[in-house]
Amino acid sequence: MSDTLNRILVALAMLGVALVAVFLEKFGVPGIYWLCILVSLAMILEFMVCLWRAPRNVMFNGKNVALFLGFLILLGLDFVSTLTLGHRPMMILMILVIICATDICAWFFGHQIGGDKMWERISEHKTWAGQIFGIIGGTVAAIIYGHLVLGMFVSQLLWIGIGIALLSQYGDLTASFVKRRLKIKDFSHVLGGHGGIIDRFDGWIYVLPIILAMLA
């Protein structure tokens, strides 16, 4: 099976799981809430496994210890955030739609256009073109979401789309930096060509805690 086909099949499987969670919500079952909880817990467990497997000289390097502890705290904050935000399924769906649109547009246009790298020492594939079109894609997704769910144009969704798109990309860069320090390509191979759980959901590392803080 080719890597591309594997990525497509895994993406369809993840979409299927998300649709099942949405479907359960119609019957009063908090599918989105429990899905978010499981993903958050899986991210923490996956990172702890990476730390356990890391070479001792990498794990106990002074700078790395602070970085890994900070990243673990971020993952813990994500879990705490899902305990509250998970009960707001429409908000979670909006966040995921924006993050997915940002991720897809950044990847596609970044590969098609190329150009200057953002931080090549952290992630050799991310470009400024990818970031710009990722923000555009995330913002457009927020506006479309507003039309489909609210039935109207909501100007605040412009800023929400831009903010979430930016934060999701910096979450991605943070995860990439942590992987560089761990000397690994992916956090795991649970999701085939997509890598691990953190590789796929690193976009909400900063988004969820900041939105929770804003609501508080």
N, C-alpha and C positions, 0 to 999 in steps of 0.2 A: 504494500500500500504506500503510495507516494505521501510525502510530508504535507503537500497541499490538500490532498483528499482527506488525510487524517485530521488536519486542522478544521476543515469544513464539517466533517462528521461530528467532531467534538463540539464545535460551535452550535450545530443543530441540536445536539443532545442537551447542552446548557440552556438553549432557548426553550426546549421542550420542558425542562425542569421549571424554568421561570413561568411558563404558561400554565403548568399544573398548579403552581403556587397561586397565581392570579385566579385560576378557576376555582380553587378551594375557598378563596375569599368570598366568592358569590354565595357560598353556603355557610358563611359564618365561621369558617375554619381559618385561623390566622396563618395561612401558608407562607406569606411573604415574611412575616415576623420570624417564624421558625427557620426559614431558609437563610435569612440574614444572620441569625444566631449561629447556625451551623457553619456558615462561611467564615464568620469572625473567629469562631473557635478553631476551625481548620487552619486558618492563617497563623494563629498563635502556635498551634501544635507543629505545623510545618516548619516554622522558623526555629522552634526549639530543637527539632530533629536536625536541621541544618547546623545549628550550633554544636550539637552533640557530635556530628560527623566531621566538623571542621578540624583541621590540624591544630595541635596545641599551640604552635608558634603563631598561628593566625588568631586563635581564640583568645589567648592571653596577652596579646599585644596591647599596650596601654591605651592607645587611641582607639583601637578596635573595641575594647571592652566598653568604653563610653558610648560609642556609636551603636553597638549591638543592644546595650541596655536601653538607650533612647528609642531605638526602633521597636523593641519589645514593649516599651511603655506606650508608644503610638498604637500598636496593635491592641493593647489592653484598652486604650481609650476608644478604639473603634468598637470593641465588644460592648463596653459600657454604653456607647452611643446607640448601638442597635437595640439595646434593651428598652430605650425610650422611643427612638425613631421608628423602630420596627412596628410599632402600633399605629403608625401613620402610613399605611400601605401606598396611598397615592403619592405621598411625598417621596418615599423610597423609590417608587417606580419612576418618578420624574428624575431623580438623581441618577439612577441607573441608565435611563434613556440618554441623558446628557453625556454621561461618562462614556457610554458605548459609542455614541456618535462622534465624540471627541477623539476617542481611540482609533476608530475606523478611518476618519478623515485625516488624522495626523499620520497614520501609517500609509494610507494610499497616496496622498499628495506628497508626503515626504519622500516616498520611493519614486514617484513619477517626476517630481520637479527637482529633487536633490538640493544642491546648493550648500551654503555654509552650515557647518555643524553647530549645535548649541553648546554642548559641553562634551567634546569628544573623549576626554579622559574619563568621563562618567559613563556615557553611552554613545558608542560610535555611530549609531544609526539615526539618532534624532537630529533633525534639522530645524532651522528657523521657519522654513516654509511649512514643515509639518506642524509646528506649533501654531502658526497663524491660521492655517486651514482647520486645525483641530478646534481652535476657539470659535471660528466661524461655524463649523459643523455643530458644535455643542450649543451655540446660541440659536441656530436655526431649529435644532431639535427641541429646545425649550419653548420656542414660539409655536411650533407645530403641536407640541404637547398641550399648550394652553388652548389652542383652537379646538383640539379633539376632546379635551376633558372639560374645559370651562366654557367652550363655545364662543370665545371672544379673544381679542388681542389684549394682552396684559403687558404694559410697558415694563413693569418690574422684572418680567421674565428675561428681558434682554440682559440686565445686570446679573441676574441669577445664572443665566447660561454662561456668560463670560466668566463669572467668578468660579463656578464649578468646573468649567473647562480648564481654567488656569490651575486651580488647585489639584485637579486630577492629574495633569501633566507633571506637576512638581512631585506628586506622590509617586508617579512612575519613575522620575529621575532619582528620587530618594531610594527606592527599591533597587534601582540599577546600581547606585553607589554602594549600597550594602552588599550586593552580589559581587561587585568588584573586590571589596575588602575580604569577602569570604572565598574569593577565587573560584566562583561557580558561574555557570551560564544561566541556569534556571534554579529556582528554589526546590523544584521536584519535577517529576514527569507524570504526575497524576492526571493532568489534562492533555497528555500527548504532546502534539506540536505547540500547544499554547503554554507549556511549562507547568508550573504549579499553581496552587490556589492564589498565592500572593502575586504571582506574575499576572494573573488575570484580573485580580481585584485591587491591585495597588492604587488604582485611581481614587479610591475612597478613603485612603489613609488619612488625609487632611480634611477631606470634605465632611465626613460625618461628625467628627468632634467640633469643628467650627460651626456647622449648622446647629448642633445641639447647644453650643454656647450662645449662639445668637437667639435661639428660642428661649433659653433660660433667662 
